[in-house]
């Protein structure tokens, strides 16, 4: 017997961990009205971290076979779901092939399609708050804590040789488990890049604290671990010291956000620029909604500004 009931309206699924807490549940109806997505609704599907592959397969098969289930956004489970369900997709886009992840599921002309949208949405977010030629001007490093799909996408965007001189002086990726580090190292080997990358096993907060001490001024420091949203805490200890003039980015916008609190305590003394995950949230969702419902949503300009304002009001920000 299926866990899922057939959709009675055009439905976008949100596959995550604590989906009911996400602002998208109030934002999507407002966006759907603005975009003319008649009767469209969103439903959450929650899985445990690194859940049973059979659970992912059941969800993907349901979406594939149910006529009014249009597609899904996948967060947290992007890599695990891809591994469990790769054979179920009729098409896999080039980003998903490179990164071994699924962040978006869509259906077109009877085909089930796997997409990795993070390289696009993370790139739009980063370029928005850093501006042009940031790394070329500063020579700063990039330190991303967590070696999952978001870090794969972010590092791909920033390390490519096609960016010319506007690349980090060095990239450091840390993770609590070795197998994720091995996986991202394998993916990086297929990217045309001259940027040196260090892969740091960091089971303890102090391991990440130690990396901070080695970074150049102005470095981009990212919490891509999910800590603060999917689980409580921060990848850094309360004793950490951020580099001078660092740009501190938490991919989360909701949760206990201890990582951001740590940065705020040092903001004035260390001249930090602090960015939460709200704009990343906007870009991530609009990229998926555009794909799933086959509508045009520009990533900047007046329409995007209107979409951002609608989201802010609907989420009470």
PEDA-V156873 format. One record per backbone hydrogen bond with DSSP energy under -1.0 kcal/mol. CO is the residue of the C=O (numbers start at 0). NH is the residue of the N-H. Records with the same first field share a line. If there is no record, write none. Layout:
CO: NH  NH
This chain:
9: 40
10: 69  70
11: 42
12: 72
13: 44
14: 74
15: 46
17: 20
18: 21
21: 24
22: 25  26
23: 27
26: 30
27: 31
28: 32
29: 33
30: 34
31: 36
35: 37
36: 39
40: 11
42: 13
44: 15
51: 54  55
52: 56
53: 57
54: 58
55: 59
56: 60
57: 61
58: 62
59: 63
60: 64
61: 65
65: 68
67: 10
70: 12
71: 104
72: 14
74: 76
76: 80
77: 81  101
78: 82
79: 83
80: 84
81: 85
84: 87
85: 88
90: 113
92: 96
93: 97
94: 98
95: 99
102: 73
103: 114
104: 71
105: 112
107: 110
110: 107
111: 89  90
112: 105
113: 92
114: 102  103
116: 119  120
117: 121
119: 123
120: 124
121: 125
122: 126
123: 127
124: 128
125: 129
126: 130
132: 136
133: 137
134: 138
139: 168
140: 219
141: 171
142: 221
143: 173
144: 223
147: 151
148: 152
149: 153
150: 154
151: 155
152: 156
153: 157
154: 158
159: 162
160: 163
162: 165
164: 166
169: 141
170: 197
171: 143
172: 199
173: 145
174: 201
177: 181
178: 182
179: 183
180: 184
181: 185
182: 186
183: 187
184: 188
186: 189
187: 190
190: 192
191: 160
195: 170
197: 172
199: 174
203: 206
204: 208
205: 209
206: 210
207: 211
208: 212
210: 213
211: 214
215: 218
218: 246
219: 142
220: 248
221: 144
222: 250
225: 228  229  230
227: 255
230: 227
236: 239
242: 245
243: 217
245: 272
246: 220
247: 274
248: 222
251: 276
256: 260
257: 261
258: 262
259: 263
260: 264
262: 265
265: 269
266: 271
269: 244
272: 247
274: 249
276: 280
277: 281
278: 282
279: 283
280: 284
281: 285
282: 286
283: 287
284: 288
285: 289
286: 290
287: 291
288: 292
289: 294
300: 304
301: 305
302: 306
303: 307
304: 308
305: 309
306: 310
307: 311
308: 312
309: 313
310: 314
311: 316
